[in-house]
Amino acid sequence: MDRMPWFYPLWALIGFWAWAVHVATGFMNNLINAHSGRRSGIIGMLDSVTNALLVTPLGRPLTVGLLVIAGAASAIWLYQARRRDLA
């Protein structure tokens, strides 16, 4: 796995974009509620922090856009850092 500079950036991108989908649609709450009937503690904590810091002051559409851009920026930054490490 040492020679795959795209591996970590891909996971960063997926993580930010999955959270953007969750903020927009409540995707993870529905996924967890379908199986256990309650919300995960980690998802609930991240949801509360996201709502308090981003959704309340900025609004839901702007927060989703910000998360998509942050995912792309972090993936680009990680890819460049990883390529530099492997060179």
C-alpha positions, 0 to 999 in steps of 0.5 A: 500500500506504500505506492498508492498515493491516492488511497488516503486522499480517496478516504478523506474525500469519501468521508467529507462527501458522505457527511455532506450527504448526511447533512443534506438528507439525514442519510446516516440517521436513517441507515442506523435507525433501520437496524437498531432503532436508535442513533449512534453516539458518534453520529449524534455527537458529530451531528450536534457539532455540525449543527451548532458550528455550521448549519445554524449560522450558515444554513444547510445548503451552504454547509453541504457546499462547504463540506464538498469543497473541504473534501476536495481540498483535503484530498488534493492536499493529502495527495500532494503530501503523499506524492512528496513523501513517496518521491 
